[in-house]
């Protein structure tokens, strides 16, 4: 297993040309296992869903409202 990061461009583009419409670039961190790269964010989101499901099934997950009140200064 290894980890890494890169910058992804969507859609792809040619460096000496203007960016295409809808162009975006973003940081992408990944874990590589057996030659397959898995996005770190997606992996942690999947793990969080599994934990939530487990805790709900065991009756250990209780949703509580935050203990702060929103400010009127917005």
Number of C-alpha atoms within 10 A of each C-alpha: 9 10 13 12 12 10 9 13 13 13 12 12 12 8 7 6 7 9 15 12 8 7 12 12 11 10 9 14 17 18 16 15 11 7 9 9 15 15 15 17 12 11 12 11 11 12 12 12 11 12 13 15 13 13 13 12 10 9 9 10 13 9 6 6 7 7 6 6 7 8 6 5 4 4
